Amino acid sequence: MFKDKVVLITGGSSGIGMATALLFAENRANIIITYKSNKKGAQEVINKIQKMGQKALAIKADLIKEKNAKKVVDRVVKMFGRIDILVNNAGRYIDGDEWNLDSNTWIKSLKQNLVSVMNMSKYAIFVFQKQGRGIIINIASQHAISGQADAISYGAAKAGVINITQSYSKLLAPFGGRANSVSPSAANTGYWLTAPKEELEERLSQTTNGKLVEPIEIAEKIVFLASDEAKNINGQNFLIE
């Protein structure tokens, strides 16, 4: 389905990013992942992809810094000649993200979850414009739609991700590019692997089927949105429960 396509996935060393990288590789894409500190996890992903017979590369980068985002995109283009698909997955919940905390926490969360996406997208879009093609898929959150008092800036940042996705979709459309986002509910990765039992049980009681979303379920939606089957889908956000 994606034979020899070049897919760049941020935050690809674990969880949703890892599942997405492996699923694209199974569909014969060449994969580049970024990671911030999980070198071991990144290497495990690369090894698995290379065993599938696909090219793979892991790049350590803090994408909050614009210069690092540019370096990542430049390096990928230099090595592979192009970028076909960008998956902006990197981001995380900042502990203590309550409604009444100081603004430094909120700013940190906005940088982690929104500014990093804007940095990567900016330089990828420069490449897409030259190529005359390109796809962006952003990972938002259910909190972006519903809001959450104990994840207030996280939800606001992810709402921003949905908004800029819609903006990018208009920017990319004239030359056949697309941008969409997915908004998972609580997933079986990251924060929810170590969340307090009471909080987890409360969260599960609010879900449709009483369980966490598996990373592979999110990866499947991402891969679909990047495929030709979704060629007429642009500027949309998909909730996943």
C-alpha positions in Angstrom: 0.0 0.0 0.0 2.9 2.4 0.9 5.7 0.8 -1.1 8.8 3.0 -0.8 6.9 5.9 0.7 8.8 8.0 3.2 6.9 8.3 6.5 8.2 10.6 9.3 6.7 9.9 12.7 7.5 12.1 15.8 7.6 10.4 19.2 8.0 7.0 17.6 9.9 5.1 20.3 6.8 3.8 22.2 3.1 3.6 22.4 1.0 5.1 19.5 4.1 6.2 17.6 5.7 2.8 17.8 2.5 1.0 16.7 2.1 3.4 13.8 5.7 3.0 12.7 5.4 -0.7 12.6 2.1 -0.7 10.8 3.4 1.6 8.1 6.5 -0.6 7.7 4.3 -3.7 7.4 2.7 -1.9 4.5 6.2 -1.4 2.9 6.9 2.2 3.8 10.4 3.4 4.9 10.2 4.9 8.3 11.9 7.8 10.2 11.0 8.2 13.9 12.1 10.9 16.3 12.5 10.5 20.0 13.5 12.7 22.9 15.1 10.4 25.4 14.0 6.8 24.9 16.9 5.6 22.8 16.4 2.0 23.7 12.8 2.0 22.6 13.7 3.8 19.4 16.4 1.3 18.5 13.9 -1.6 19.1 11.5 0.0 16.6 14.3 0.5 14.1 15.5 -3.1 14.5 11.9 -4.5 13.9 11.4 -2.4 10.8 14.8 -3.4 9.3 13.9 -7.0 9.9 10.8 -6.4 7.7 13.2 -5.3 4.9 12.4 -1.6 5.1 14.7 1.3 5.6 14.5 2.9 9.0 16.1 5.8 10.9 15.8 7.2 14.5 16.6 10.8 15.2 17.0 12.3 18.7 15.4 15.7 18.8 13.6 18.1 21.1 11.0 19.4 18.7 9.9 22.3 20.9 13.0 24.0 19.5 12.3 25.2 16.0 15.9 24.7 14.8 15.7 21.0 15.8 12.5 20.5 13.7 14.3 22.0 10.7 17.3 19.8 11.2 15.1 16.7 11.3 13.3 17.6 8.1 16.5 18.6 6.3 18.2 15.3 7.4 15.3 13.2 6.2 15.2 14.9 2.8 19.0 14.6 2.4 18.9 10.9 3.1 15.6 9.9 1.4 15.0 12.7 -1.1 11.5 13.5 0.1 8.8 13.1 2.8 5.5 11.7 1.8 3.7 11.5 5.1 4.2 13.4 8.4 2.6 12.0 11.6 2.8 14.4 14.4 2.5 12.1 17.4 5.0 13.6 19.9 3.4 15.3 22.9 2.5 14.4 26.5 0.4 15.3 29.5 2.3 17.5 32.0 1.8 16.3 35.6 -0.4 18.6 37.6 -2.1 20.3 34.7 -4.9 21.7 36.8 -7.1 24.7 36.2 -5.6 26.7 39.0 -1.8 26.2 38.5 0.6 28.9 37.5 1.0 29.8 33.8 4.5 28.2 33.5 2.9 24.8 33.6 0.4 25.8 30.9 3.1 27.3 28.7 5.2 24.1 29.1 2.2 22.0 28.0 1.4 24.3 25.0 5.0 24.1 23.8 5.1 20.3 24.3 1.8 19.6 22.5 1.1 22.4 20.1 4.3 24.4 19.3 6.2 21.1 18.5 3.5 20.2 16.0 3.7 23.6 14.4 7.5 23.5 14.1 7.5 20.1 12.4 4.6 20.9 10.1 6.1 24.2 9.0 9.2 22.6 7.6 7.5 19.6 6.2 5.1 21.8 4.3 8.0 23.6 2.7 9.0 20.2 1.4 5.5 19.3 0.4 5.1 22.5 -1.6 8.2 21.7 -3.6 7.1 18.1 -4.2 3.5 19.0 -5.1 2.2 16.4 -2.6 2.3 15.5 1.0 0.1 14.3 3.9 -0.1 15.4 7.5 -1.8 13.4 10.3 -1.9 14.9 13.7 -2.6 13.2 17.0 -5.0 15.3 19.1 -7.1 14.1 22.0 -10.7 13.6 23.1 -10.0 16.3 25.7 -9.6 18.7 22.7 -13.4 18.3 22.2 -14.7 17.9 25.7 -12.3 19.7 27.9 -11.0 18.4 31.2 -10.4 20.4 34.4 -7.4 18.3 35.4 -5.8 18.4 31.9 -6.8 22.0 31.0 -3.8 23.2 29.0 -3.3 19.7 27.5 -6.9 19.9 26.2 -6.4 23.4 25.0 -3.2 22.5 23.2 -4.8 19.5 21.5 -7.8 21.7 20.5 -5.2 23.9 18.9 -3.8 20.9 17.1 -7.2 20.2 15.5 -7.5 23.9 14.5 -4.1 24.1 12.8 -4.9 20.7 11.1 -7.8 22.4 9.5 -5.6 25.3 8.5 -3.0 23.0 7.0 -5.7 21.2 5.1 -6.6 24.4 3.2 -2.9 25.1 2.6 -2.2 21.7 1.2 -5.3 21.1 -0.8 -4.4 23.2 -3.9 -1.7 20.7 -4.8 -3.4 17.5 -3.7 -2.1 17.4 -0.1 -4.2 16.6 2.9 -4.2 17.1 6.6 -6.4 15.3 9.2 -6.3 14.5 12.9 -7.3 11.7 15.2 -8.5 12.3 18.8 -8.2 9.2 20.9 -9.8 8.7 24.3 -7.6 7.2 27.1 -5.1 4.9 25.4 -3.3 1.9 26.8 0.0 3.7 26.9 1.8 6.7 28.4 0.1 8.2 31.4 -2.6 5.6 31.7 -0.1 2.8 32.3 0.8 4.3 35.7 -2.3 6.3 36.6 -3.8 5.8 40.1 -6.3 2.9 40.2 -9.2 5.1 41.2 -8.6 7.6 38.4 -8.3 4.8 35.9 -11.5 3.1 37.0 -13.3 6.4 36.8 -12.0 7.0 33.3 -12.9 3.5 32.1 -16.5 4.0 33.4 -16.8 6.9 31.0 -15.8 5.0 27.9 -18.1 3.3 25.5 -16.8 -0.2 26.0 -15.1 0.1 29.4 -11.6 -0.3 28.2 -8.6 1.7 27.1 -8.0 2.2 23.4 -5.1 0.1 22.2 -2.3 1.9 20.3 -2.8 -0.4 17.3 -6.4 0.7 17.0 -5.2 4.3 16.7 -2.4 3.3 14.3 -4.9 1.7 12.0 -6.9 4.9 11.7 -3.7 6.9 11.0 -2.6 4.5 8.3 -6.1 4.6 6.7 -6.1 8.4 6.6 -2.7 8.3 4.9 -3.9 5.8 2.3 -5.5 6.4 -1.1 -8.7 5.1 0.3 -9.0 8.4 2.2 -7.9 10.6 -0.7 -11.2 12.6 -0.4 -10.9 13.1 3.4 -9.3 16.4 4.3 -9.5 18.8 7.3 -11.3 16.3 9.5 -10.9 15.1 13.0 -11.8 11.5 14.1 -12.7 10.5 17.6 -11.5 7.1 18.6 -12.9 5.3 21.7 
